[in-house]
Amino acid sequence: MSRPTVVLAEDLTLLRDGLIRLFEAYDFEVVAAVDNGPMLVRELLARRPDIAVVDVRLPPTHTDEGLRAALTARERIPGLPVLVLSQYVEQLYARELLADGHGAIGYLLKDRVSDVRQFIEAVRRVAAGGTALDPTVVARLLDSRRRPLDRLTPREREVLAHMAQGRSNAAIATAMVVTEKAIGKHTNSIFTKLDLAPSEDDNRRVRAVLTYLEG
């Protein structure tokens, strides 16, 4: 069985080398490791990896180069799994990336990644088409697009925040110290309020998060 392939974009040499070693230790194959936006686009289009792990601020601009490169690549390769790993929440392009409707998106903050195994689990989840969003990222993006939140109760917003992290109903129930049945009711209410009709071939959990962030 082939190992999942990764294209990594990180301009700090020590962190980039550390991530390469980490991925290799957990049976990923890093097929390219770059330190700037233009090279990232080229490698993503050439390699078509199982997942891209991308910093936001890369040369040459050191602003939002990584996110813009990821967006460019996903326009050419719809659904390309992208995990943003950064110190910053870049709201404009992050919302665009999260709201493109394809899923397979993660956004984690470097200084909040404290468990290696959970990080690797998040990488695998995004590579498989799921989501992995840090609650701080979700909160900042939702704060800037407040209107859709008016439909949900505070409890439903809390459930959606957990859902955005890729947690199952059982895991959310454990975190919130309630029954799984109660979480199921909240989840169904969220879907109803966001006008997400039942679908056999669409993940409504992902659509709920993306619709919410899209505003």
Backbone as JSON Lines, residues from 0, in Angstrom:
{"i":0,"aa":"M","n":[0.85,-1.2,0.0],"ca":[0.0,0.0,0.0],"c":[0.88,1.24,0.0]}
{"i":1,"aa":"S","n":[0.63,2.18,-0.93],"ca":[1.48,3.37,-1.04],"c":[1.21,4.33,0.11]}
{"i":2,"aa":"R","n":[2.23,5.09,0.46],"ca":[2.1,6.06,1.53],"c":[1.42,7.32,1.02]}
{"i":3,"aa":"P","n":[0.62,8.01,1.87],"ca":[0.02,9.28,1.46],"c":[1.11,10.3,1.12]}
{"i":4,"aa":"T","n":[0.91,11.05,0.05],"ca":[1.9,12.02,-0.38],"c":[1.56,13.42,0.12]}
{"i":5,"aa":"V","n":[2.6,14.18,0.43],"ca":[2.45,15.52,0.99],"c":[3.32,16.5,0.2]}
{"i":6,"aa":"V","n":[2.75,17.66,-0.11],"ca":[3.55,18.81,-0.53],"c":[3.5,19.82,0.62]}
{"i":7,"aa":"L","n":[4.67,20.2,1.08],"ca":[4.79,21.06,2.26],"c":[5.31,22.43,1.84]}
{"i":8,"aa":"A","n":[4.68,23.48,2.37],"ca":[5.13,24.85,2.12],"c":[5.36,25.55,3.45]}
{"i":9,"aa":"E","n":[6.64,25.8,3.76],"ca":[7.03,26.45,5.02],"c":[8.37,27.13,4.79]}
{"i":10,"aa":"D","n":[8.47,28.43,5.08],"ca":[9.7,29.15,4.78],"c":[10.74,29.1,5.89]}
{"i":11,"aa":"L","n":[10.36,28.66,7.09],"ca":[11.33,28.53,8.17],"c":[12.02,27.17,8.07]}
{"i":12,"aa":"T","n":[13.33,27.2,7.85],"ca":[14.07,25.97,7.55],"c":[13.95,24.92,8.63]}
{"i":13,"aa":"L","n":[14.13,25.32,9.89],"ca":[14.09,24.34,10.97],"c":[12.7,23.71,11.1]}
{"i":14,"aa":"L","n":[11.66,24.53,10.98],"ca":[10.3,24.0,11.08],"c":[9.99,23.1,9.88]}
{"i":15,"aa":"R","n":[10.42,23.52,8.7],"ca":[10.17,22.71,7.51],"c":[10.84,21.34,7.64]}
{"i":16,"aa":"D","n":[12.11,21.33,8.06],"ca":[12.81,20.06,8.21],"c":[12.18,19.21,9.31]}
{"i":17,"aa":"G","n":[11.72,19.87,10.38],"ca":[11.07,19.13,11.45],"c":[9.77,18.49,11.0]}
{"i":18,"aa":"L","n":[9.0,19.2,10.2],"ca":[7.74,18.65,9.69],"c":[8.0,17.49,8.72]}
{"i":19,"aa":"I","n":[9.05,17.62,7.91],"ca":[9.39,16.51,7.0],"c":[9.68,15.25,7.8]}
{"i":20,"aa":"R","n":[10.49,15.38,8.84],"ca":[10.82,14.22,9.68],"c":[9.59,13.66,10.38]}
{"i":21,"aa":"L","n":[8.71,14.56,10.83],"ca":[7.49,14.12,11.49],"c":[6.6,13.33,10.54]}
{"i":22,"aa":"F","n":[6.38,13.86,9.35],"ca":[5.54,13.16,8.38],"c":[6.13,11.81,8.01]}
{"i":23,"aa":"E","n":[7.42,11.77,7.8],"ca":[8.06,10.5,7.45],"c":[7.94,9.49,8.57]}
{"i":24,"aa":"A","n":[8.01,9.97,9.82],"ca":[7.9,9.07,10.97],"c":[6.5,8.46,11.06]}
{"i":25,"aa":"Y","n":[5.5,9.17,10.53],"ca":[4.12,8.67,10.55],"c":[3.68,8.14,9.19]}
{"i":26,"aa":"D","n":[4.65,7.74,8.39],"ca":[4.4,7.0,7.16],"c":[3.75,7.83,6.06]}
{"i":27,"aa":"F","n":[4.06,9.13,6.01],"ca":[3.73,9.95,4.86],"c":[4.97,10.07,3.98]}
{"i":28,"aa":"E","n":[4.76,10.38,2.72],"ca":[5.88,10.66,1.81],"c":[5.83,12.12,1.4]}
{"i":29,"aa":"V","n":[6.83,12.9,1.81],"ca":[6.91,14.31,1.44],"c":[7.54,14.38,0.05]}
{"i":30,"aa":"V","n":[6.73,14.63,-0.95],"ca":[7.22,14.61,-2.34],"c":[7.8,15.95,-2.76]}
{"i":31,"aa":"A","n":[7.51,17.01,-2.0],"ca":[8.1,18.32,-2.28],"c":[7.97,19.17,-1.02]}
{"i":32,"aa":"A","n":[9.01,19.95,-0.74],"ca":[9.0,20.89,0.39],"c":[9.54,22.22,-0.13]}
{"i":33,"aa":"V","n":[8.7,23.24,-0.15],"ca":[9.06,24.51,-0.76],"c":[8.97,25.63,0.26]}
{"i":34,"aa":"D","n":[9.52,26.79,-0.12],"ca":[9.54,27.92,0.82],"c":[8.95,29.19,0.23]}
{"i":35,"aa":"N","n":[8.21,29.1,-0.89],"ca":[7.61,30.3,-1.47],"c":[6.36,29.94,-2.26]}
{"i":36,"aa":"G","n":[5.53,30.96,-2.52],"ca":[4.25,30.75,-3.17],"c":[4.32,30.23,-4.6]}
{"i":37,"aa":"P","n":[5.12,30.84,-5.48],"ca":[5.17,30.35,-6.87],"c":[5.61,28.9,-6.97]}
{"i":38,"aa":"M","n":[6.6,28.5,-6.18],"ca":[7.04,27.11,-6.21],"c":[5.95,26.18,-5.69]}
{"i":39,"aa":"L","n":[5.18,26.65,-4.72],"ca":[4.09,25.84,-4.18],"c":[3.07,25.53,-5.26]}
{"i":40,"aa":"V","n":[2.66,26.53,-6.01],"ca":[1.69,26.3,-7.09],"c":[2.23,25.29,-8.09]}
{"i":41,"aa":"R","n":[3.48,25.48,-8.5],"ca":[4.07,24.57,-9.49],"c":[4.11,23.13,-8.98]}
{"i":42,"aa":"E","n":[4.52,22.95,-7.74],"ca":[4.64,21.59,-7.19],"c":[3.27,20.94,-6.99]}
{"i":43,"aa":"L","n":[2.3,21.73,-6.56],"ca":[0.95,21.16,-6.38],"c":[0.36,20.69,-7.7]}
{"i":44,"aa":"L","n":[0.53,21.49,-8.74],"ca":[-0.02,21.11,-10.04],"c":[0.74,19.94,-10.64]}
{"i":45,"aa":"A","n":[2.05,19.88,-10.39],"ca":[2.86,18.79,-10.95],"c":[2.7,17.5,-10.17]}
{"i":46,"aa":"R","n":[2.67,17.59,-8.86],"ca":[2.66,16.39,-8.01],"c":[1.27,15.87,-7.7]}
{"i":47,"aa":"R","n":[0.28,16.78,-7.61],"ca":[-1.09,16.4,-7.23],"c":[-1.07,15.49,-6.0]}
{"i":48,"aa":"P","n":[-0.61,16.01,-4.87],"ca":[-0.42,15.18,-3.68],"c":[-1.75,14.8,-3.02]}
{"i":49,"aa":"D","n":[-1.65,13.88,-2.08],"ca":[-2.83,13.52,-1.29],"c":[-3.23,14.65,-0.36]}
{"i":50,"aa":"I","n":[-2.26,15.5,0.03],"ca":[-2.56,16.67,0.85],"c":[-1.44,17.7,0.73]}
{"i":51,"aa":"A","n":[-1.83,18.97,0.78],"ca":[-0.88,20.07,0.87],"c":[-0.94,20.65,2.27]}
{"i":52,"aa":"V","n":[0.22,20.82,2.89],"ca":[0.3,21.46,4.21],"c":[1.01,22.8,3.99]}
{"i":53,"aa":"V","n":[0.3,23.89,4.27],"ca":[0.69,25.2,3.75],"c":[0.7,26.26,4.85]}
{"i":54,"aa":"D","n":[1.78,27.04,4.91],"ca":[1.79,28.22,5.77],"c":[1.12,29.37,5.01]}
{"i":55,"aa":"V","n":[0.55,30.33,5.74],"ca":[-0.12,31.46,5.1],"c":[0.89,32.42,4.5]}
{"i":56,"aa":"R","n":[1.87,32.83,5.29],"ca":[2.79,33.89,4.88],"c":[4.08,33.3,4.34]}
{"i":57,"aa":"L","n":[4.24,33.4,3.03],"ca":[5.42,32.87,2.34],"c":[6.04,33.96,1.48]}
{"i":58,"aa":"P","n":[7.31,33.81,1.13],"ca":[7.9,34.71,0.13],"c":[7.16,34.55,-1.2]}
{"i":59,"aa":"P","n":[7.12,35.55,-2.06],"ca":[7.9,36.78,-1.95],"c":[7.22,37.89,-1.16]}
{"i":60,"aa":"T","n":[5.92,37.81,-0.88],"ca":[5.23,38.94,-0.24],"c":[5.21,38.85,1.27]}
{"i":61,"aa":"H","n":[5.3,37.64,1.81],"ca":[5.2,37.41,3.27],"c":[3.87,37.95,3.81]}
{"i":62,"aa":"T","n":[2.82,37.87,3.01],"ca":[1.5,38.3,3.47],"c":[0.55,37.1,3.46]}
{"i":63,"aa":"D","n":[-0.04,36.82,2.29],"ca":[-1.01,35.73,2.18],"c":[-0.66,34.79,1.03]}
{"i":64,"aa":"E","n":[0.64,34.75,0.71],"ca":[1.09,34.02,-0.47],"c":[0.69,32.54,-0.45]}
{"i":65,"aa":"G","n":[0.81,31.9,0.73],"ca":[0.49,30.47,0.82],"c":[-0.97,30.18,0.55]}
{"i":66,"aa":"L","n":[-1.86,30.98,1.14],"ca":[-3.3,30.77,0.93],"c":[-3.68,31.03,-0.52]}
{"i":67,"aa":"R","n":[-3.13,32.07,-1.1],"ca":[-3.47,32.38,-2.49],"c":[-2.96,31.28,-3.42]}
{"i":68,"aa":"A","n":[-1.79,30.74,-3.1],"ca":[-1.27,29.63,-3.9],"c":[-2.17,28.4,-3.8]}
{"i":69,"aa":"A","n":[-2.65,28.13,-2.58],"ca":[-3.56,26.99,-2.39],"c":[-4.86,27.19,-3.17]}
{"i":70,"aa":"L","n":[-5.39,28.41,-3.16],"ca":[-6.61,28.7,-3.92],"c":[-6.38,28.51,-5.41]}
{"i":71,"aa":"T","n":[-5.25,28.98,-5.9],"ca":[-4.92,28.83,-7.32],"c":[-4.86,27.36,-7.7]}
{"i":72,"aa":"A","n":[-4.23,26.55,-6.85],"ca":[-4.11,25.12,-7.14],"c":[-5.47,24.43,-7.1]}
{"i":73,"aa":"R","n":[-6.32,24.82,-6.15],"ca":[-7.65,24.17,-6.05],"c":[-8.56,24.57,-7.19]}
{"i":74,"aa":"E","n":[-8.32,25.72,-7.81],"ca":[-9.08,26.07,-9.01],"c":[-8.76,25.11,-10.15]}
{"i":75,"aa":"R","n":[-7.51,24.66,-10.2],"ca":[-7.07,23.73,-11.25],"c":[-7.33,22.27,-10.85]}
{"i":76,"aa":"I","n":[-7.29,22.0,-9.55],"ca":[-7.51,20.64,-9.06],"c":[-8.61,20.71,-8.0]}
{"i":77,"aa":"P","n":[-9.88,20.76,-8.39],"ca":[-10.98,20.89,-7.42],"c":[-10.93,19.78,-6.36]}
{"i":78,"aa":"G","n":[-11.06,20.2,-5.1],"ca":[-11.07,19.23,-4.02],"c":[-9.69,18.83,-3.53]}
{"i":79,"aa":"L","n":[-8.63,19.45,-4.06],"ca":[-7.28,19.16,-3.57],"c":[-7.23,19.4,-2.06]}
{"i":80,"aa":"P","n":[-6.91,18.38,-1.25],"ca":[-6.89,18.58,0.21],"c":[-5.8,19.56,0.63]}
{"i":81,"aa":"V","n":[-6.19,20.54,1.43],"ca":[-5.26,21.57,1.89],"c":[-5.42,21.75,3.4]}
{"i":82,"aa":"L","n":[-4.31,21.64,4.11],"ca":[-4.29,21.96,5.54],"c":[-3.4,23.18,5.73]}
{"i":83,"aa":"V","n":[-4.0,24.27,6.16],"ca":[-3.24,25.49,6.46],"c":[-2.7,25.37,7.88]}
{"i":84,"aa":"L","n":[-1.4,25.58,8.03],"ca":[-0.75,25.53,9.34],"c":[0.01,26.84,9.51]}
{"i":85,"aa":"S","n":[-0.52,27.71,10.36],"ca":[0.02,29.06,10.41],"c":[-0.1,29.66,11.8]}
{"i":86,"aa":"Q","n":[0.54,30.8,11.98],"ca":[0.36,31.59,13.2],"c":[-0.77,32.59,13.05]}
{"i":87,"aa":"Y","n":[-1.27,32.74,11.84],"ca":[-2.19,33.83,11.54],"c":[-3.51,33.32,10.96]}
{"i":88,"aa":"V","n":[-4.58,34.07,11.22],"ca":[-5.86,33.82,10.58],"c":[-6.05,34.91,9.53]}
{"i":89,"aa":"E","n":[-5.88,34.56,8.27],"ca":[-6.05,35.5,7.16],"c":[-7.5,35.35,6.69]}
{"i":90,"aa":"Q","n":[-8.35,36.3,7.07],"ca":[-9.8,36.08,6.95],"c":[-10.3,36.03,5.52]}
{"i":91,"aa":"L","n":[-9.88,36.95,4.67],"ca":[-10.47,37.05,3.33],"c":[-10.25,35.77,2.53]}
{"i":92,"aa":"Y","n":[-9.0,35.36,2.36],"ca":[-8.72,34.19,1.54],"c":[-9.08,32.89,2.27]}
{"i":93,"aa":"A","n":[-9.02,32.92,3.6],"ca":[-9.43,31.73,4.35],"c":[-10.89,31.43,4.12]}
{"i":94,"aa":"R","n":[-11.74,32.45,4.15],"ca":[-13.17,32.24,3.9],"c":[-13.4,31.72,2.48]}
{"i":95,"aa":"E","n":[-12.65,32.26,1.53],"ca":[-12.79,31.8,0.15],"c":[-12.38,30.34,0.01]}
{"i":96,"aa":"L","n":[-11.3,29.98,0.68],"ca":[-10.83,28.59,0.61],"c":[-11.83,27.64,1.27]}
{"i":97,"aa":"L","n":[-12.33,28.04,2.43],"ca":[-13.24,27.18,3.17],"c":[-14.62,27.08,2.53]}
{"i":98,"aa":"A","n":[-14.97,28.07,1.73],"ca":[-16.33,28.12,1.19],"c":[-16.41,27.7,-0.26]}
{"i":99,"aa":"D","n":[-15.39,27.04,-0.79],"ca":[-15.44,26.7,-2.21],"c":[-16.29,25.46,-2.49]}
{"i":100,"aa":"G","n":[-16.79,24.81,-1.44],"ca":[-17.77,23.75,-1.62],"c":[-17.21,22.35,-1.8]}
{"i":101,"aa":"H","n":[-15.9,22.19,-1.78],"ca":[-15.32,20.87,-2.03],"c":[-14.9,20.14,-0.75]}
{"i":102,"aa":"G","n":[-14.85,20.81,0.38],"ca":[-14.37,20.15,1.6],"c":[-12.88,19.89,1.54]}
{"i":103,"aa":"A","n":[-12.41,18.9,2.32],"ca":[-10.98,18.55,2.37],"c":[-10.13,19.76,2.73]}
{"i":104,"aa":"I","n":[-10.52,20.43,3.82],"ca":[-9.86,21.67,4.23],"c":[-9.56,21.63,5.72]}
{"i":105,"aa":"G","n":[-8.4,22.12,6.1],"ca":[-8.06,22.28,7.5],"c":[-7.37,23.62,7.71]}
{"i":106,"aa":"Y","n":[-7.51,24.15,8.92],"ca":[-6.82,25.4,9.26],"c":[-6.46,25.31,10.75]}
{"i":107,"aa":"L","n":[-5.19,25.08,11.03],"ca":[-4.71,24.96,12.4],"c":[-3.7,26.06,12.7]}
{"i":108,"aa":"L","n":[-3.66,26.48,13.96],"ca":[-2.7,27.49,14.4],"c":[-1.49,26.82,15.04]}
{"i":109,"aa":"K","n":[-0.31,27.21,14.59],"ca":[0.92,26.56,15.03],"c":[1.05,26.54,16.55]}
{"i":110,"aa":"D","n":[0.77,27.67,17.18],"ca":[1.0,27.75,18.62],"c":[-0.06,27.02,19.45]}
{"i":111,"aa":"R","n":[-1.08,26.46,18.78],"ca":[-2.1,25.7,19.49],"c":[-2.02,24.2,19.2]}
{"i":112,"aa":"V","n":[-1.05,23.8,18.39],"ca":[-0.83,22.38,18.14],"c":[0.07,21.83,19.24]}
{"i":113,"aa":"S","n":[-0.52,21.1,20.16],"ca":[0.24,20.62,21.32],"c":[0.34,19.1,21.38]}
{"i":114,"aa":"D","n":[-0.38,18.42,20.51],"ca":[-0.39,16.96,20.52],"c":[-0.08,16.46,19.11]}
{"i":115,"aa":"V","n":[1.06,15.79,18.96],"ca":[1.51,15.35,17.64],"c":[0.52,14.37,17.02]}
{"i":116,"aa":"R","n":[0.02,13.44,17.81],"ca":[-0.9,12.44,17.27],"c":[-2.2,13.08,16.79]}
{"i":117,"aa":"Q","n":[-2.7,14.05,17.54],"ca":[-3.9,14.74,17.1],"c":[-3.65,15.52,15.82]}
{"i":118,"aa":"F","n":[-2.46,16.09,15.7],"ca":[-2.11,16.81,14.47],"c":[-2.08,15.85,13.28]}
{"i":119,"aa":"I","n":[-1.44,14.71,13.45],"ca":[-1.38,13.73,12.36],"c":[-2.78,13.22,12.02]}
{"i":120,"aa":"E","n":[-3.62,13.05,13.05],"ca":[-5.01,12.63,12.81],"c":[-5.74,13.68,11.98]}
{"i":121,"aa":"A","n":[-5.48,14.95,12.27],"ca":[-6.11,16.03,11.5],"c":[-5.64,16.01,10.05]}
{"i":122,"aa":"V","n":[-4.35,15.76,9.84],"ca":[-3.81,15.67,8.47],"c":[-4.49,14.54,7.71]}
{"i":123,"aa":"R","n":[-4.6,13.39,8.36],"ca":[-5.24,12.23,7.7],"c":[-6.71,12.52,7.4]}
{"i":124,"aa":"R","n":[-7.39,13.21,8.31],"ca":[-8.81,13.5,8.13],"c":[-9.02,14.42,6.93]}
{"i":125,"aa":"V","n":[-8.19,15.45,6.81],"ca":[-8.31,16.36,5.68],"c":[-7.98,15.64,4.38]}
{"i":126,"aa":"A","n":[-6.93,14.81,4.39],"ca":[-6.55,14.06,3.19],"c":[-7.69,13.15,2.74]}
{"i":127,"aa":"A","n":[-8.51,12.7,3.69],"ca":[-9.64,11.81,3.37],"c":[-10.9,12.58,2.96]}
{"i":128,"aa":"G","n":[-10.8,13.92,2.92],"ca":[-11.94,14.71,2.48],"c":[-12.7,15.41,3.58]}
{"i":129,"aa":"G","n":[-12.22,15.3,4.83],"ca":[-12.9,15.92,5.95],"c":[-12.38,17.31,6.27]}
{"i":130,"aa":"T","n":[-12.72,17.8,7.46],"ca":[-12.29,19.13,7.88],"c":[-11.58,19.04,9.23]}
{"i":131,"aa":"A","n":[-10.69,20.0,9.46],"ca":[-9.99,20.1,10.74],"c":[-9.73,21.58,10.99]}
{"i":132,"aa":"L","n":[-10.6,22.21,11.77],"ca":[-10.52,23.64,11.98],"c":[-10.31,23.96,13.45]}
{"i":133,"aa":"D","n":[-9.3,24.77,13.73],"ca":[-9.08,25.21,15.1],"c":[-10.25,26.09,15.53]}
{"i":134,"aa":"P","n":[-10.77,25.91,16.75],"ca":[-11.9,26.72,17.21],"c":[-11.62,28.22,17.14]}
{"i":135,"aa":"T","n":[-10.37,28.63,17.37],"ca":[-10.03,30.06,17.28],"c":[-10.21,30.57,15.86]}
{"i":136,"aa":"V","n":[-9.84,29.77,14.89],"ca":[-10.02,30.15,13.48],"c":[-11.51,30.31,13.18]}
{"i":137,"aa":"V","n":[-12.28,29.31,13.6],"ca":[-13.73,29.36,13.36],"c":[-14.33,30.61,13.98]}
{"i":138,"aa":"A","n":[-13.95,30.91,15.22],"ca":[-14.51,32.06,15.93],"c":[-14.19,33.37,15.21]}
{"i":139,"aa":"R","n":[-12.95,33.51,14.76],"ca":[-12.55,34.76,14.09],"c":[-13.26,34.92,12.75]}
{"i":140,"aa":"L","n":[-13.41,33.84,12.02],"ca":[-14.09,33.93,10.74],"c":[-15.58,34.21,10.92]}
{"i":141,"aa":"L","n":[-16.18,33.58,11.91],"ca":[-17.6,33.8,12.15],"c":[-17.88,35.19,12.7]}
{"i":142,"aa":"D","n":[-16.96,35.72,13.49],"ca":[-17.13,37.07,14.01],"c":[-17.22,38.09,12.89]}
{"i":143,"aa":"S","n":[-16.53,37.81,11.78],"ca":[-16.53,38.76,10.67],"c":[-17.74,38.56,9.74]}
{"i":144,"aa":"R","n":[-18.48,37.48,9.92],"ca":[-19.65,37.21,9.09],"c":[-20.79,36.76,10.0]}
{"i":145,"aa":"R","n":[-21.3,37.68,10.82],"ca":[-22.14,37.34,11.94],"c":[-23.56,36.93,11.59]}
{"i":146,"aa":"R","n":[-24.11,37.4,10.48],"ca":[-25.54,37.26,10.24],"c":[-26.05,35.82,10.29]}
{"i":147,"aa":"P","n":[-25.39,34.83,9.67],"ca":[-25.94,33.46,9.73],"c":[-26.05,32.91,11.15]}
{"i":148,"aa":"L","n":[-25.24,33.41,12.07],"ca":[-25.3,32.93,13.45],"c":[-26.61,33.28,14.12]}
{"i":149,"aa":"D","n":[-27.29,34.28,13.6],"ca":[-28.54,34.71,14.23],"c":[-29.59,33.61,14.21]}
{"i":150,"aa":"R","n":[-29.44,32.65,13.3],"ca":[-30.42,31.58,13.2],"c":[-30.25,30.53,14.3]}
{"i":151,"aa":"L","n":[-29.06,30.44,14.86],"ca":[-28.76,29.35,15.78],"c":[-28.75,29.8,17.22]}
{"i":152,"aa":"T","n":[-29.09,28.88,18.11],"ca":[-28.99,29.13,19.54],"c":[-27.51,29.03,19.97]}
{"i":153,"aa":"P","n":[-27.16,29.57,21.13],"ca":[-25.77,29.43,21.6],"c":[-25.32,27.97,21.68]}
{"i":154,"aa":"R","n":[-26.23,27.08,22.07],"ca":[-25.87,25.66,22.17],"c":[-25.6,25.08,20.78]}
{"i":155,"aa":"E","n":[-26.39,25.48,19.81],"ca":[-26.18,24.99,18.45],"c":[-24.87,25.52,17.88]}
{"i":156,"aa":"R","n":[-24.53,26.76,18.22],"ca":[-23.25,27.3,17.77],"c":[-22.09,26.51,18.36]}
{"i":157,"aa":"E","n":[-22.24,26.12,19.61],"ca":[-21.19,25.33,20.26],"c":[-21.04,23.97,19.57]}
{"i":158,"aa":"V","n":[-22.17,23.35,19.25],"ca":[-22.13,22.07,18.54],"c":[-21.45,22.24,17.18]}
{"i":159,"aa":"L","n":[-21.78,23.31,16.47],"ca":[-21.2,23.56,15.15],"c":[-19.7,23.8,15.25]}
{"i":160,"aa":"A","n":[-19.26,24.47,16.31],"ca":[-17.82,24.69,16.49],"c":[-17.1,23.36,16.64]}
{"i":161,"aa":"H","n":[-17.68,22.43,17.41],"ca":[-17.09,21.1,17.55],"c":[-17.15,20.36,16.21]}
{"i":162,"aa":"M","n":[-18.25,20.5,15.51],"ca":[-18.41,19.84,14.22],"c":[-17.33,20.3,13.24]}
{"i":163,"aa":"A","n":[-17.01,21.58,13.3],"ca":[-16.0,22.14,12.4],"c":[-14.62,21.54,12.63]}
{"i":164,"aa":"Q","n":[-14.41,21.02,13.83],"ca":[-13.14,20.38,14.13],"c":[-13.08,18.94,13.64]}
{"i":165,"aa":"G","n":[-14.18,18.47,13.03],"ca":[-14.21,17.13,12.48],"c":[-14.68,16.07,13.46]}
{"i":166,"aa":"R","n":[-15.28,16.49,14.58],"ca":[-15.7,15.53,15.6],"c":[-17.04,14.88,15.25]}
{"i":167,"aa":"S","n":[-17.17,13.63,15.62],"ca":[-18.42,12.91,15.45],"c":[-19.41,13.35,16.52]}
{"i":168,"aa":"N","n":[-20.68,12.93,16.37],"ca":[-21.68,13.26,17.39],"c":[-21.29,12.67,18.74]}
{"i":169,"aa":"A","n":[-20.74,11.46,18.72],"ca":[-20.34,10.83,19.98],"c":[-19.23,11.63,20.65]}
{"i":170,"aa":"A","n":[-18.26,12.1,19.87],"ca":[-17.15,12.88,20.43],"c":[-17.64,14.23,20.94]}
{"i":171,"aa":"I","n":[-18.58,14.84,20.22],"ca":[-19.14,16.12,20.67],"c":[-19.9,15.94,21.97]}
{"i":172,"aa":"A","n":[-20.67,14.86,22.06],"ca":[-21.42,14.57,23.28],"c":[-20.49,14.42,24.47]}
{"i":173,"aa":"T","n":[-19.38,13.74,24.26],"ca":[-18.4,13.57,25.35],"c":[-17.82,14.92,25.76]}
{"i":174,"aa":"A","n":[-17.46,15.74,24.78],"ca":[-16.86,17.04,25.08],"c":[-17.83,17.97,25.79]}
{"i":175,"aa":"M","n":[-19.11,17.89,25.43],"ca":[-20.11,18.79,26.01],"c":[-20.83,18.17,27.2]}
{"i":176,"aa":"V","n":[-20.49,16.92,27.52],"ca":[-21.07,16.2,28.66],"c":[-22.59,16.13,28.55]}
{"i":177,"aa":"V","n":[-23.06,15.69,27.39],"ca":[-24.48,15.45,27.17],"c":[-24.62,14.12,26.44]}
{"i":178,"aa":"T","n":[-25.85,13.72,26.15],"ca":[-26.05,12.45,25.46],"c":[-25.85,12.62,23.95]}
{"i":179,"aa":"E","n":[-25.51,11.53,23.31],"ca":[-25.36,11.57,21.85],"c":[-26.7,11.9,21.18]}
{"i":180,"aa":"K","n":[-27.79,11.45,21.79],"ca":[-29.12,11.75,21.25],"c":[-29.37,13.26,21.24]}
{"i":181,"aa":"A","n":[-28.94,13.93,22.3],"ca":[-29.13,15.39,22.39],"c":[-28.33,16.09,21.28]}
{"i":182,"aa":"I","n":[-27.12,15.61,21.04],"ca":[-26.3,16.21,19.99],"c":[-26.95,15.97,18.63]}
{"i":183,"aa":"G","n":[-27.53,14.78,18.44],"ca":[-28.23,14.5,17.19],"c":[-29.35,15.49,16.94]}
{"i":184,"aa":"K","n":[-30.1,15.83,17.98],"ca":[-31.19,16.79,17.85],"c":[-30.65,18.17,17.48]}
{"i":185,"aa":"H","n":[-29.55,18.59,18.15],"ca":[-28.94,19.88,17.82],"c":[-28.45,19.9,16.38]}
{"i":186,"aa":"T","n":[-27.83,18.8,15.97],"ca":[-27.29,18.72,14.61],"c":[-28.4,18.83,13.57]}
{"i":187,"aa":"N","n":[-29.49,18.12,13.77],"ca":[-30.62,18.19,12.85],"c":[-31.21,19.6,12.8]}
{"i":188,"aa":"S","n":[-31.25,20.25,13.96],"ca":[-31.76,21.61,14.0],"c":[-30.85,22.56,13.22]}
{"i":189,"aa":"I","n":[-29.53,22.35,13.34],"ca":[-28.57,23.17,12.59],"c":[-28.8,23.0,11.09]}
{"i":190,"aa":"F","n":[-28.95,21.74,10.65],"ca":[-29.16,21.48,9.23],"c":[-30.44,22.17,8.74]}
{"i":191,"aa":"T","n":[-31.49,22.09,9.56],"ca":[-32.76,22.71,9.18],"c":[-32.62,24.22,9.06]}
{"i":192,"aa":"K","n":[-31.99,24.84,10.05],"ca":[-31.87,26.3,10.05],"c":[-30.95,26.81,8.95]}
{"i":193,"aa":"L","n":[-30.03,25.97,8.5],"ca":[-29.14,26.36,7.41],"c":[-29.64,25.88,6.06]}
{"i":194,"aa":"D","n":[-30.88,25.39,6.04],"ca":[-31.53,24.96,4.79],"c":[-30.74,23.88,4.06]}
{"i":195,"aa":"L","n":[-30.21,22.92,4.81],"ca":[-29.45,21.82,4.22],"c":[-30.33,20.58,4.19]}
{"i":196,"aa":"A","n":[-30.89,20.32,3.03],"ca":[-31.79,19.18,2.88],"c":[-31.02,17.87,2.92]}
{"i":197,"aa":"P","n":[-31.67,16.78,3.33],"ca":[-31.0,15.47,3.33],"c":[-30.47,15.12,1.94]}
{"i":198,"aa":"S","n":[-29.31,14.48,1.9],"ca":[-28.7,14.1,0.63],"c":[-27.91,12.82,0.83]}
{"i":199,"aa":"E","n":[-28.04,11.91,-0.13],"ca":[-27.36,10.63,-0.01],"c":[-25.88,10.72,-0.36]}
{"i":200,"aa":"D","n":[-25.49,11.71,-1.18],"ca":[-24.11,11.77,-1.67],"c":[-23.36,13.0,-1.22]}
{"i":201,"aa":"D","n":[-23.9,13.7,-0.22],"ca":[-23.24,14.92,0.24],"c":[-23.1,14.87,1.75]}
{"i":202,"aa":"N","n":[-21.99,15.35,2.25],"ca":[-21.75,15.36,3.68],"c":[-22.32,16.66,4.25]}
{"i":203,"aa":"R","n":[-23.47,16.54,4.9],"ca":[-24.11,17.76,5.41],"c":[-23.3,18.41,6.53]}
{"i":204,"aa":"R","n":[-22.51,17.63,7.23],"ca":[-21.68,18.2,8.29],"c":[-20.67,19.17,7.69]}
{"i":205,"aa":"V","n":[-20.03,18.74,6.61],"ca":[-19.06,19.62,5.95],"c":[-19.78,20.82,5.35]}
{"i":206,"aa":"R","n":[-20.92,20.58,4.71],"ca":[-21.67,21.67,4.1],"c":[-22.14,22.67,5.14]}
{"i":207,"aa":"A","n":[-22.51,22.2,6.33],"ca":[-22.95,23.11,7.39],"c":[-21.84,24.05,7.78]}
{"i":208,"aa":"V","n":[-20.65,23.5,7.98],"ca":[-19.5,24.35,8.36],"c":[-19.16,25.33,7.24]}
{"i":209,"aa":"L","n":[-19.11,24.85,6.0],"ca":[-18.73,25.7,4.88],"c":[-19.79,26.77,4.61]}
{"i":210,"aa":"T","n":[-21.07,26.39,4.71],"ca":[-22.13,27.38,4.52],"c":[-22.07,28.44,5.58]}
{"i":211,"aa":"Y","n":[-21.79,28.03,6.79],"ca":[-21.7,28.97,7.9],"c":[-20.57,29.96,7.71]}
{"i":212,"aa":"L","n":[-19.41,29.45,7.33],"ca":[-18.26,30.33,7.14],"c":[-18.45,31.23,5.94]}
{"i":213,"aa":"E","n":[-19.18,30.73,4.93],"ca":[-19.44,31.55,3.75],"c":[-20.36,32.7,4.06]}
{"i":214,"aa":"G","n":[-21.19,32.52,5.11],"ca":[-22.07,33.6,5.52],"c":[-23.31,33.68,4.66]}
